[in-house]
Amino acid sequence: MLRPATEADVDVIRRWRNHPKVRRSSFTTHEIGPVEHRAWWAVVSAEETRRVLIYERAGVPAGVVIFAGVGSEVVEWSKYVDVDGLGSERARAWEELEREAAAYAFGELGAERIGAATLAENTPVLRLHARTGFVETRRWVTEIDGEPREVVWNELSAHRWRERESEGR
């Protein structure tokens, strides 16, 4: 289940984001402090073009999805889960979060296309995107912590999503 994030979720979102596994797969790898995180929250919670949603599993907060560019041609998303809290259920939670977030984007947000920038070395997420129906549209190199890192941009259209859902994929 997805629900809007609230002020009460801010600290847990930061804890999840600061997990070493999440930071290694992110474009910003430093540990985010409370002041920096509160400043981020003040911006994203007030912007009409952004949504921050909490993914709950069995009634327990277990991840977050962040949509940017709501109302534009392509809505970008990023997401991460509670790595430690989910333990052996992490892979299944990723699958559920991906599907619920896509359904939300194409339903509630009315998006025509969603896109995600993923580090090329993050093959588990790239494979998940492929299973969901995302298509790679471009690659580029960016600098992260002074090192060049390859980035993959994947997109999924509402049409493709609905087609795959009707086929039971």
C-alpha positions as CSV (number, residue, x, y, z in Angstrom):
1,M,0.0,0.0,0.0
2,L,1.2,3.5,-0.8
3,R,0.2,6.6,1.3
4,P,1.4,10.2,1.3
5,A,4.5,10.7,3.5
6,T,3.9,13.0,6.5
7,E,6.1,14.9,8.9
8,A,6.1,11.8,11.1
9,D,7.9,9.8,8.4
10,V,10.8,12.2,7.8
11,D,13.3,10.6,10.2
12,V,12.6,7.1,9.0
13,I,13.0,8.1,5.4
14,R,16.4,9.6,6.3
15,R,17.4,6.4,8.1
16,W,16.5,4.3,5.1
17,R,18.3,6.7,2.7
18,N,21.5,6.6,4.8
19,H,21.8,2.8,4.8
20,P,25.1,2.0,3.1
21,K,23.5,-0.2,0.4
22,V,21.1,2.6,-0.5
23,R,23.9,5.2,-0.5
24,R,26.1,3.0,-2.8
25,S,23.3,3.0,-5.4
26,S,22.6,6.7,-5.2
27,F,23.8,9.7,-7.0
28,T,24.5,11.4,-3.7
29,T,26.5,9.0,-1.5
30,H,27.3,11.0,1.6
31,E,25.4,10.4,4.8
32,I,22.6,12.9,5.0
33,G,22.3,14.8,8.3
34,P,19.1,15.9,10.0
35,V,19.4,19.6,8.9
36,E,20.0,18.7,5.2
37,H,17.2,16.2,5.3
38,R,14.7,18.6,6.8
39,A,15.6,21.2,4.2
40,W,14.9,18.6,1.5
41,W,11.6,17.7,3.1
42,A,10.6,21.4,3.3
43,V,11.1,21.7,-0.5
44,V,9.6,18.4,-1.7
45,S,6.6,18.5,0.6
46,A,5.6,22.0,-0.7
47,E,6.2,21.5,-4.4
48,E,3.1,20.7,-6.5
49,T,5.2,18.7,-9.0
50,R,6.5,16.3,-6.4
51,R,5.0,13.5,-4.4
52,V,6.7,11.5,-1.6
53,L,4.8,8.3,-0.7
54,I,5.5,5.7,1.9
55,Y,5.2,2.1,0.9
56,E,3.6,0.0,3.7
57,R,3.9,-3.8,3.9
58,A,1.5,-5.5,6.3
59,G,0.8,-2.1,7.8
60,V,4.4,-1.3,8.5
61,P,6.4,1.4,6.7
62,A,8.9,-0.4,4.5
63,G,10.0,2.0,1.8
64,V,9.5,5.3,-0.1
65,V,8.9,6.4,-3.6
66,I,9.5,9.9,-4.8
67,F,7.9,11.3,-7.9
68,A,9.3,14.4,-9.6
69,G,7.9,16.3,-12.6
70,V,4.3,15.5,-11.8
71,G,2.2,16.9,-14.6
72,S,5.1,16.9,-17.1
73,E,5.6,14.7,-20.2
74,V,7.7,12.2,-18.2
75,V,7.3,11.7,-14.4
76,E,10.6,10.7,-12.9
77,W,10.7,8.4,-9.9
78,S,13.2,7.1,-7.4
79,K,12.6,4.7,-4.5
80,Y,14.3,2.7,-1.8
81,V,13.3,0.3,0.9
82,D,14.0,-0.4,4.5
83,V,17.0,-2.7,3.8
84,D,17.5,-3.9,7.4
85,G,13.8,-4.1,8.4
86,L,12.8,-6.2,5.4
87,G,15.6,-8.8,5.6
88,S,14.9,-11.8,3.4
89,E,11.6,-10.1,2.2
90,R,13.5,-7.3,0.5
91,A,13.4,-8.6,-3.0
92,R,9.7,-9.3,-2.8
93,A,9.1,-5.8,-1.3
94,W,11.0,-4.2,-4.2
95,E,8.7,-6.0,-6.7
96,E,5.6,-4.9,-4.8
97,L,6.8,-1.3,-4.5
98,E,7.7,-1.1,-8.2
99,R,4.2,-2.4,-9.2
100,E,2.3,-0.2,-6.7
101,A,4.3,2.9,-7.7
102,A,3.7,2.3,-11.4
103,A,0.0,1.8,-10.8
104,Y,-0.1,5.0,-8.7
105,A,1.8,7.0,-11.4
106,F,-0.5,5.9,-14.2
107,G,-3.6,6.1,-12.0
108,E,-3.5,8.8,-9.4
109,L,-1.0,11.0,-11.1
110,G,-2.3,10.5,-14.6
111,A,1.2,10.1,-16.0
112,E,1.7,9.1,-19.6
113,R,5.3,8.0,-19.1
114,I,7.5,7.3,-16.0
115,G,11.3,7.3,-16.1
116,A,14.1,6.3,-13.8
117,A,17.8,7.0,-13.8
118,T,19.7,4.0,-12.4
119,L,23.4,3.4,-12.1
120,A,24.4,0.9,-14.7
121,E,26.1,-1.3,-12.0
122,N,22.8,-1.6,-10.2
123,T,21.8,-4.7,-12.2
124,P,19.1,-5.9,-9.7
125,V,17.1,-2.7,-10.2
126,L,17.7,-2.7,-13.9
127,R,16.4,-6.3,-14.2
128,L,13.4,-5.4,-12.1
129,H,12.6,-2.4,-14.4
130,A,12.9,-4.8,-17.4
131,R,10.5,-7.3,-15.8
132,T,8.1,-4.4,-15.1
133,G,8.2,-3.4,-18.8
134,F,10.6,-0.4,-18.7
135,V,12.7,0.1,-21.8
136,E,16.2,1.6,-21.8
137,T,16.2,4.8,-23.8
138,R,19.7,6.3,-23.2
139,R,22.9,6.1,-21.2
140,W,25.3,8.7,-20.1
141,V,28.3,9.2,-17.7
142,T,28.1,11.4,-14.6
143,E,30.6,12.0,-11.9
144,I,29.9,10.7,-8.4
145,D,32.4,11.3,-5.7
146,G,35.0,12.2,-8.3
147,E,34.5,9.0,-10.3
148,P,32.8,8.6,-13.7
149,R,29.7,6.4,-13.3
150,E,27.4,5.2,-16.1
151,V,23.7,5.9,-15.8
152,V,20.9,4.1,-17.5
153,W,17.6,5.9,-18.2
154,N,14.5,3.6,-18.5
155,E,11.0,4.6,-19.3
156,L,7.6,2.9,-19.1
157,S,4.5,4.2,-20.9
158,A,1.0,4.0,-19.5
159,H,0.0,2.1,-22.6
160,R,2.7,-0.5,-22.2
161,W,1.9,-0.8,-18.5
162,R,-1.8,-1.3,-19.0
163,E,-1.2,-3.8,-21.8
164,R,1.2,-5.9,-19.7
165,E,-1.2,-5.7,-16.7
166,S,-4.1,-7.0,-18.8
167,E,-1.8,-9.9,-19.9
168,G,-1.1,-10.7,-16.2
169,R,2.6,-9.9,-16.3
